Amino acid sequence: MRISARADYAVRAALQLAASLDDVPLKAEAIADAQDIPHKFLEGILNDMRRGGLVLSRRGGNGGYRLARPAESISIADVIRVVDGPLVSVRGVRPPELSYTGPAESLLPLWIAVRSNVREILDGVSLAEVASAQLPPRVSALADDPEAWVNP
């Protein structure tokens, strides 16, 4: 699985909004500066997130962006799906739509298993958990394994 710059920026922007005190709207410029994200690129991402129902926007001097729902109810997967589409695809196709023959036949259950594990992690972690550095124990255990940090 590859996380695009667009997905990374979207998650970081959403985390900045999740950490905002008193649900005060944040200007795109402030988010971009805080997370070192190109401002124009972020504007497009925030618009996608608005259309996807993850953020609300308000114009004017007191305007800006804020989360549309509590950070506890928005998963990391929700953010990635809004800006990039399905979490796991093969050549742009969702695994259940694939078919293989011969020795490659068992690739399909492998891709389904990969998708299942990615979903389990990314759907199971909320913006609130990441923003507060309180990852679920299963995720922390995976990240604490020294082998997880080694490049093969």
Helices and strands as residue ranges (DSSP letters): H 5-18, G 21-23, H 28-35, H 39-51, E 55-58, E 64-67, G 71-73, H 76-84, G 95-97, G 102-104, H 107-123, H 127-131, H 137-144, G 146-149
